[in-house]
């Protein structure tokens, strides 16, 4: 049973969303984002959060659920525990709406699971129910995680899912995936582009004491997204692109990983990292970042992105930080 505090927040936020979409609420696009659940070891109770969603979604107008990664396979060294985490996650995420799992840097367990097997377990919707050309998933054994896109035609929105965790416990992207991003942005027909990844490619999501050194793939993605926002033609080493005739815009690049809330428009578009369920030492939080303490047995921490056919968009927080962590996009 969903705890009262979660249910109350869910109901309040959905009433506000309906009001936000009141001119055309039946045709709005609603994406639910949950990330960094970290259900392994001492955080085993976090699986409840995914089960609560399974109860809440049937009565909602959510079009797509995206899990931003870090279910926590590498917490501890026990293979049996990792298997339990995988099976529990699969059971809890068999929603009746499209669902995409994005690999995180803590979703690696080579001793029990091959590169692509996690996708075969947690991305069964996109593998079994793909509806080309509005949905696609690419499973690449080179990177151990899926990437792809989902199109909502009523709001002219394309959601691009990226795997930024191609190294064990690290962050990188393959040439193939970067070429996929360029291809999707060059030929885009949609006016709204939403990009979702586990890793935040902007300094707003970096831990103070443990900043990640950008790999080739992450540096290339930064340049590609920034160039698209500026409608530029250019090249990053072996990767050439031409966005000079692109008509769409990046509404938002949504990320997990950081375990705090923060946002930036320093690259010409909005990028936001969301807290999720992991912990962080306050001394590692950058300027303007926030963290909302909450009891994970009683409350939740996920977001609903809403886009209307008339181009209005907003990110709504459900649970800890409700309303004060909302982001007006446009």
Secondary structure as a PSIPRED ss2 file (coil, helix, strand):
# PSIPRED VFORMAT (PSIPRED V4.0)

   1 X C   1.000  0.000  0.000
   2 X C   1.000  0.000  0.000
   3 X C   1.000  0.000  0.000
   4 X H   0.000  1.000  0.000
   5 X H   0.000  1.000  0.000
   6 X H   0.000  1.000  0.000
   7 X H   0.000  1.000  0.000
   8 X H   0.000  1.000  0.000
   9 X H   0.000  1.000  0.000
  10 X H   0.000  1.000  0.000
  11 X H   0.000  1.000  0.000
  12 X H   0.000  1.000  0.000
  13 X H   0.000  1.000  0.000
  14 X H   0.000  1.000  0.000
  15 X H   0.000  1.000  0.000
  16 X H   0.000  1.000  0.000
  17 X H   0.000  1.000  0.000
  18 X H   0.000  1.000  0.000
  19 X H   0.000  1.000  0.000
  20 X H   0.000  1.000  0.000
  21 X C   1.000  0.000  0.000
  22 X C   1.000  0.000  0.000
  23 X C   1.000  0.000  0.000
  24 X C   1.000  0.000  0.000
  25 X H   0.000  1.000  0.000
  26 X H   0.000  1.000  0.000
  27 X H   0.000  1.000  0.000
  28 X C   1.000  0.000  0.000
  29 X E   0.000  0.000  1.000
  30 X E   0.000  0.000  1.000
  31 X E   0.000  0.000  1.000
  32 X E   0.000  0.000  1.000
  33 X E   0.000  0.000  1.000
  34 X E   0.000  0.000  1.000
  35 X C   1.000  0.000  0.000
  36 X C   1.000  0.000  0.000
  37 X C   1.000  0.000  0.000
  38 X C   1.000  0.000  0.000
  39 X C   1.000  0.000  0.000
  40 X C   1.000  0.000  0.000
  41 X H   0.000  1.000  0.000
  42 X H   0.000  1.000  0.000
  43 X H   0.000  1.000  0.000
  44 X H   0.000  1.000  0.000
  45 X H   0.000  1.000  0.000
  46 X H   0.000  1.000  0.000
  47 X H   0.000  1.000  0.000
  48 X H   0.000  1.000  0.000
  49 X H   0.000  1.000  0.000
  50 X H   0.000  1.000  0.000
  51 X H   0.000  1.000  0.000
  52 X H   0.000  1.000  0.000
  53 X H   0.000  1.000  0.000
  54 X H   0.000  1.000  0.000
  55 X H   0.000  1.000  0.000
  56 X H   0.000  1.000  0.000
  57 X H   0.000  1.000  0.000
  58 X H   0.000  1.000  0.000
  59 X H   0.000  1.000  0.000
  60 X C   1.000  0.000  0.000
  61 X C   1.000  0.000  0.000
  62 X C   1.000  0.000  0.000
  63 X C   1.000  0.000  0.000
  64 X E   0.000  0.000  1.000
  65 X E   0.000  0.000  1.000
  66 X E   0.000  0.000  1.000
  67 X E   0.000  0.000  1.000
  68 X C   1.000  0.000  0.000
  69 X C   1.000  0.000  0.000
  70 X C   1.000  0.000  0.000
  71 X C   1.000  0.000  0.000
  72 X C   1.000  0.000  0.000
  73 X C   1.000  0.000  0.000
  74 X C   1.000  0.000  0.000
  75 X C   1.000  0.000  0.000
  76 X C   1.000  0.000  0.000
  77 X C   1.000  0.000  0.000
  78 X C   1.000  0.000  0.000
  79 X H   0.000  1.000  0.000
  80 X H   0.000  1.000  0.000
  81 X H   0.000  1.000  0.000
  82 X H   0.000  1.000  0.000
  83 X H   0.000  1.000  0.000
  84 X H   0.000  1.000  0.000
  85 X H   0.000  1.000  0.000
  86 X H   0.000  1.000  0.000
  87 X H   0.000  1.000  0.000
  88 X H   0.000  1.000  0.000
  89 X H   0.000  1.000  0.000
  90 X H   0.000  1.000  0.000
  91 X H   0.000  1.000  0.000
  92 X H   0.000  1.000  0.000
  93 X C   1.000  0.000  0.000
  94 X C   1.000  0.000  0.000
  95 X C   1.000  0.000  0.000
  96 X C   1.000  0.000  0.000
  97 X C   1.000  0.000  0.000
  98 X E   0.000  0.000  1.000
  99 X E   0.000  0.000  1.000
 100 X E   0.000  0.000  1.000
 101 X E   0.000  0.000  1.000
 102 X C   1.000  0.000  0.000
 103 X C   1.000  0.000  0.000
 104 X C   1.000  0.000  0.000
 105 X C   1.000  0.000  0.000
 106 X C   1.000  0.000  0.000
 107 X C   1.000  0.000  0.000
 108 X C   1.000  0.000  0.000
 109 X C   1.000  0.000  0.000
 110 X C   1.000  0.000  0.000
 111 X C   1.000  0.000  0.000
 112 X C   1.000  0.000  0.000
 113 X C   1.000  0.000  0.000
 114 X C   1.000  0.000  0.000
 115 X C   1.000  0.000  0.000
 116 X C   1.000  0.000  0.000
 117 X H   0.000  1.000  0.000
 118 X H   0.000  1.000  0.000
 119 X H   0.000  1.000  0.000
 120 X H   0.000  1.000  0.000
 121 X H   0.000  1.000  0.000
 122 X H   0.000  1.000  0.000
 123 X C   1.000  0.000  0.000
 124 X H   0.000  1.000  0.000
 125 X H   0.000  1.000  0.000
 126 X H   0.000  1.000  0.000
 127 X H   0.000  1.000  0.000
 128 X H   0.000  1.000  0.000
 129 X C   1.000  0.000  0.000
 130 X C   1.000  0.000  0.000
 131 X C   1.000  0.000  0.000
 132 X C   1.000  0.000  0.000
 133 X C   1.000  0.000  0.000
 134 X C   1.000  0.000  0.000
 135 X E   0.000  0.000  1.000
 136 X E   0.000  0.000  1.000
 137 X E   0.000  0.000  1.000
 138 X E   0.000  0.000  1.000
 139 X E   0.000  0.000  1.000
 140 X E   0.000  0.000  1.000
 141 X C   1.000  0.000  0.000
 142 X C   1.000  0.000  0.000
 143 X C   1.000  0.000  0.000
 144 X C   1.000  0.000  0.000
 145 X E   0.000  0.000  1.000
 146 X E   0.000  0.000  1.000
 147 X E   0.000  0.000  1.000
 148 X E   0.000  0.000  1.000
 149 X E   0.000  0.000  1.000
 150 X E   0.000  0.000  1.000
 151 X E   0.000  0.000  1.000
 152 X E   0.000  0.000  1.000
 153 X H   0.000  1.000  0.000
 154 X H   0.000  1.000  0.000
 155 X H   0.000  1.000  0.000
 156 X C   1.000  0.000  0.000
 157 X E   0.000  0.000  1.000
 158 X E   0.000  0.000  1.000
 159 X E   0.000  0.000  1.000
 160 X E   0.000  0.000  1.000
 161 X E   0.000  0.000  1.000
 162 X C   1.000  0.000  0.000
 163 X C   1.000  0.000  0.000
 164 X C   1.000  0.000  0.000
 165 X E   0.000  0.000  1.000
 166 X C   1.000  0.000  0.000
 167 X C   1.000  0.000  0.000
 168 X C   1.000  0.000  0.000
 169 X C   1.000  0.000  0.000
 170 X C   1.000  0.000  0.000
 171 X C   1.000  0.000  0.000
 172 X E   0.000  0.000  1.000
 173 X C   1.000  0.000  0.000
 174 X C   1.000  0.000  0.000
 175 X H   0.000  1.000  0.000
 176 X H   0.000  1.000  0.000
 177 X H   0.000  1.000  0.000
 178 X H   0.000  1.000  0.000
 179 X H   0.000  1.000  0.000
 180 X H   0.000  1.000  0.000
 181 X H   0.000  1.000  0.000
 182 X H   0.000  1.000  0.000
 183 X H   0.000  1.000  0.000
 184 X H   0.000  1.000  0.000
 185 X H   0.000  1.000  0.000
 186 X H   0.000  1.000  0.000
 187 X C   1.000  0.000  0.000
 188 X C   1.000  0.000  0.000
 189 X C   1.000  0.000  0.000
 190 X C   1.000  0.000  0.000
 191 X C   1.000  0.000  0.000
 192 X E   0.000  0.000  1.000
 193 X E   0.000  0.000  1.000
 194 X E   0.000  0.000  1.000
 195 X E   0.000  0.000  1.000
 196 X E   0.000  0.000  1.000
 197 X E   0.000  0.000  1.000
 198 X C   1.000  0.000  0.000
 199 X C   1.000  0.000  0.000
 200 X C   1.000  0.000  0.000
 201 X C   1.000  0.000  0.000
 202 X C   1.000  0.000  0.000
 203 X H   0.000  1.000  0.000
 204 X H   0.000  1.000  0.000
 205 X H   0.000  1.000  0.000
 206 X C   1.000  0.000  0.000
 207 X C   1.000  0.000  0.000
 208 X C   1.000  0.000  0.000
 209 X C   1.000  0.000  0.000
 210 X C   1.000  0.000  0.000
 211 X C   1.000  0.000  0.000
 212 X C   1.000  0.000  0.000
 213 X C   1.000  0.000  0.000
 214 X C   1.000  0.000  0.000
 215 X C   1.000  0.000  0.000
 216 X H   0.000  1.000  0.000
 217 X H   0.000  1.000  0.000
 218 X H   0.000  1.000  0.000
 219 X H   0.000  1.000  0.000
 220 X H   0.000  1.000  0.000
 221 X H   0.000  1.000  0.000
 222 X H   0.000  1.000  0.000
 223 X H   0.000  1.000  0.000
 224 X H   0.000  1.000  0.000
 225 X H   0.000  1.000  0.000
 226 X H   0.000  1.000  0.000
 227 X H   0.000  1.000  0.000
 228 X H   0.000  1.000  0.000
 229 X H   0.000  1.000  0.000
 230 X C   1.000  0.000  0.000
 231 X C   1.000  0.000  0.000
 232 X C   1.000  0.000  0.000
 233 X E   0.000  0.000  1.000
 234 X E   0.000  0.000  1.000
 235 X E   0.000  0.000  1.000
 236 X E   0.000  0.000  1.000
 237 X C   1.000  0.000  0.000
 238 X C   1.000  0.000  0.000
 239 X E   0.000  0.000  1.000
 240 X E   0.000  0.000  1.000
 241 X E   0.000  0.000  1.000
 242 X E   0.000  0.000  1.000
 243 X C   1.000  0.000  0.000
 244 X C   1.000  0.000  0.000
 245 X C   1.000  0.000  0.000
 246 X C   1.000  0.000  0.000
 247 X C   1.000  0.000  0.000
 248 X C   1.000  0.000  0.000
 249 X E   0.000  0.000  1.000
 250 X E   0.000  0.000  1.000
 251 X E   0.000  0.000  1.000
 252 X E   0.000  0.000  1.000
 253 X E   0.000  0.000  1.000
 254 X E   0.000  0.000  1.000
 255 X E   0.000  0.000  1.000
 256 X C   1.000  0.000  0.000
 257 X C   1.000  0.000  0.000
 258 X C   1.000  0.000  0.000
 259 X C   1.000  0.000  0.000
 260 X C   1.000  0.000  0.000
 261 X E   0.000  0.000  1.000
 262 X E   0.000  0.000  1.000
 263 X E   0.000  0.000  1.000
 264 X E   0.000  0.000  1.000
 265 X C   1.000  0.000  0.000
 266 X C   1.000  0.000  0.000
 267 X C   1.000  0.000  0.000
 268 X C   1.000  0.000  0.000
 269 X C   1.000  0.000  0.000
 270 X C   1.000  0.000  0.000
 271 X E   0.000  0.000  1.000
 272 X E   0.000  0.000  1.000
 273 X E   0.000  0.000  1.000
 274 X C   1.000  0.000  0.000
 275 X C   1.000  0.000  0.000
 276 X C   1.000  0.000  0.000
 277 X C   1.000  0.000  0.000
 278 X C   1.000  0.000  0.000
 279 X C   1.000  0.000  0.000
 280 X C   1.000  0.000  0.000
 281 X C   1.000  0.000  0.000
 282 X H   0.000  1.000  0.000
 283 X H   0.000  1.000  0.000
 284 X H   0.000  1.000  0.000
 285 X C   1.000  0.000  0.000
 286 X C   1.000  0.000  0.000
 287 X C   1.000  0.000  0.000
 288 X C   1.000  0.000  0.000
 289 X C   1.000  0.000  0.000
 290 X E   0.000  0.000  1.000
 291 X C   1.000  0.000  0.000
 292 X C   1.000  0.000  0.000
 293 X C   1.000  0.000  0.000
 294 X C   1.000  0.000  0.000
 295 X C   1.000  0.000  0.000
 296 X C   1.000  0.000  0.000
 297 X C   1.000  0.000  0.000
 298 X C   1.000  0.000  0.000
 299 X C   1.000  0.000  0.000
 300 X C   1.000  0.000  0.000
 301 X E   0.000  0.000  1.000
 302 X E   0.000  0.000  1.000
 303 X E   0.000  0.000  1.000
 304 X E   0.000  0.000  1.000
 305 X E   0.000  0.000  1.000
 306 X E   0.000  0.000  1.000
 307 X E   0.000  0.000  1.000
 308 X C   1.000  0.000  0.000
 309 X C   1.000  0.000  0.000
 310 X C   1.000  0.000  0.000
 311 X C   1.000  0.000  0.000
 312 X C   1.000  0.000  0.000
 313 X E   0.000  0.000  1.000
 314 X E   0.000  0.000  1.000
 315 X E   0.000  0.000  1.000
 316 X E   0.000  0.000  1.000
 317 X E   0.000  0.000  1.000
 318 X E   0.000  0.000  1.000
 319 X E   0.000  0.000  1.000
 320 X C   1.000  0.000  0.000
 321 X C   1.000  0.000  0.000
 322 X C   1.000  0.000  0.000
 323 X C   1.000  0.000  0.000
 324 X C   1.000  0.000  0.000
 325 X C   1.000  0.000  0.000
 326 X C   1.000  0.000  0.000
 327 X E   0.000  0.000  1.000
 328 X E   0.000  0.000  1.000
 329 X C   1.000  0.000  0.000
 330 X C   1.000  0.000  0.000
